[in-house]
């Protein structure tokens, strides 16, 4: 009588981990297949005459226009102006959101004074505040930066505040047991515990900064990607408008990628706890 030895089967835990490993070995640039498909359909529709150039310029014309703007240096000029505005507004908004979230999340007095007001203000559409912001701050550079700061403030505040208030009470008890001071509690427990929420809000804020900038650069602007698109709309230049949209999309993708890389480095300690 012969006996056969069945091959060892992977454990349930190994089988559960396998899909994750398989997903980690994705084909390089696989995420670009969707945009490339859209680009191909767009080009086919334009070549077949099903797409009016006055409605949407074909990809070839958009690419040629983008190259022309780059060669002239015009695109770089407007891009640098937009980057300055977005960076300044993002810095103010993120800084204010983090500080107020710490004040409200670590103090009952701060919670009572700040959180209700912030929750009320976040229900107001940012774009609805444009007329009032113009009356208060004029139509210069200041109002553009302030609008971006307002748009980026709320995601950072809300996510950081939620992370702080969601900290396990045992951490506070441990801090009292080992007699940690306020500063040590802030740097060793509160900030590390709130970091995941902060980075979630930061990723949202960097995207919102570009969305708000599109509108703010239409307020008496003479430079910036938003201004370039507004001027193109006046003359019916859909190719320039699409170039501006592509630039905004790439900026949003790049900034989100940078934040994710920074998040991975700062929160690398989470992988050691898994």
N, C-alpha and C positions, 0 to 999 in steps of 0.2 A: 504494500500500500504506500503510495507516494503521497507526500504531503507538500502542499504549496504554502509558501510564506507570503502573505499579502504585504504589499509595500506599505511602508509607514505612511499613514495619512497625516496631513498637517493638522495641528490642533485647531480648535475653534478660534482661539486667540490669533493664531497665525493666519487663518483664513480671513478673519475680520480685518487684519492689517494689510492683506494683500491688495485690495482695491486702492488703498491709500498710496501704497508704493507704486502701483501701476499708474495712478494719476500723476504721481511726481515725475514719471518718465514720459512727459508729453513730448510731442514732436516740436522741435524748435520753431518759433514764429507761428505756431498753430492758431494763435489768437488773431493773426492778421488775415486769416482766410475769409472771415466775414466781411471786413472792410474791402478786401480785394474783390469779393463777389459783387458787392454793391457798386464798386467802381466799374467793373466789367459791364454790368447791366446798364449803368448810366451811360457808358461809352457806346454801347450797342443801340440804346434808344436815341442818342444824339446822331449816330451815323445813319440810322434808318429814317431820320427825319420825324420821329415821333415826339421829339422834345424840341420845343421852340427855343432858340438861343437867347431870345429876349427874356424868356422865363427862367432858364437855367443854362449857363454856358457849358459846353462840353468839357470833359476833363483835360483834353489836350490844350484848349484855350486857357483854362485855369492855370495849368502848369506853365504855359508860356508867359502868362501875365505875372505869375509869382516869380519866375526867373528874371523877368524884366525889372520888377520892383527890387529884387535883390541886387541885380547888377547896377542899378542906379543908386543904391544905398537908401532908398526911400523906406523900404520895409524895415530895415535895421533901425532907422531913426525912430519910427513910430513904435517899434517893438521895445526899444529901450525906455521910451517915455512911459509906456504902459507898464513895464516891469517895475519902474520906480514907484508909480502910483500904487500898484497892487502890493508891492513889498511893504511900503510905508503903511498902508491901510491894514494889511494883514498883521504887521507887528503891533500896531496900536490895539487892534481888535482882539488878537490872541492874548496879548499881555493883560488887557483889562479883564477879559473873560476868565483867565486863570486866577488873577488876584481876587476878583469878586467871588469866584467859586470857592476859593480857600476860605475867604472871610465868612461866607454863608454856610459852608459845609463843616467848619470846625468850631463854630460859635453859635449858640442859640440866639444870642442878640443879633448877630449878623444874619442868621436865617430869617428872623422876624423882620428886620429892616430891609433886607435886600431881595430875598427870593420872590416875594409877592410882587414887588415892582418890576423885576426882570420878567417874570411870567406874564405880567400885563403888557409890557412893552413888546415882547416877542410875538404877541398876537397881531401886532400892527405890521402890515406889509411894508417892507423897506422902501419900495418904489413909491408908496403913497406919501412917504416923508420927504420926497424930493422937493416939492414946492416950499415946504417949511424950512428945509435945510438951505435952500437958495436964499430965502429971506434972512436967515440967521448968519450965514457964512459967505454969502455972495456967490459969484459964478466963477471964481478962480480955481486954483489947484486945491485949496483947502477943502472945499465941499466934496470934491471927487474922492479925496483920501478919507474923509469922514464917512461917506456913504459906504465905502469898502470896509472900514472899521466896524460900522454898525452891522453890516451883513455877516462879518466873520466873528463877531463877539458872541452871539447866542449859541452856536454849536459847541464852542469850547466851554462856555459857562455851563450849559445844560449837561453835557456828558461828564465833565469833571465833577460837577456838583453831585450828579447821580452816583458816580464812582465813590466819592467821599462818604456820602450818606449810606452807601451800601456796604461799607467796610464792616467786617465781623466785629461784634462788640468784644470778643475775646482779646482782640489786639489792644483795645483800650485798657482792658483789665490787666493784660500783661504789662503794658506800659506803666500802670500804677504800681504793679507788684515790684518791678525792677526800678521804680522811681525815676522814670525818664522825664527829663524836663520838656517844656513846650517845644523848644527848638529841636531836640533829639526826636521827639514824637513826630514832628513835622517832616524831618528829613529821612527818618528811618522807617516810618510806618505810613504816614498820611500820603506823602508824595509818591512813594513806590506803589501804594495801593491805588492811587488815583491815576497813575500814568496810563494804563490801558484806556480809560475813559477819555483822558486828555488827548491821546493820539487819535482816537476815533473822531473826536470833535475837530481836531486839527485837519484831518483828511477831508472832512466835510467843508471846513472853512476855506481851504486852499481852492477848492472847486467853486465855492460861492464867490470868492474874491473876483474871479474872472467873469462870472455872471453879472455881478453888480457893476464891474468896471465897464462892461459894454454900454450900460445905460449912463453911467456917470460921465463917460467920455463924449457923450452927445450934448453935454451942458457947456456951451460956449467954449468948446475945445478947438485948438488949432493943430493938434498933434495927438498921436496915439492910434492904436488899431481901431478902436471904436470910431474915432473921427474919420479915419480912412474909409471905413465901411459906410458911414453916413454920407460922406462926400460922393462915394460911388453910387449910392442909392439915388442921389439927386440926378446923376447923369445916366442912370439905368445900366450901370456897369456890374452885371451879375458876376462876372469873372473876378473882379476885385472883391466883391462881397464874399464869395466863396473862399478866396485866398485868406481873408480875414477870419472866416469861420474855421478854416483848417488850422490857422495859427493859434486861435483860442483853444481849439481841441488839443493840439499838441502841447500847448503850455499847461493845460489842465492835466493831461496824462503825465507829463514830465514831473510836474510839481507833486502829484499824488505818488508817483514812483519814488521820488526823493524822500517824501514823508514816510513811506512804507519801509524804505531802507533804514532810515533813522530810527523808526520804531523797532525794527528787528534788532538793531545794535543795542538800543537802550533797554529793551525788554528781553534781552537774551537770557536773563536769569529765569524767565518762566519756563524755558525748555528744560532746564536742569531740575525743575520740580515736577516735570511730567512723569 
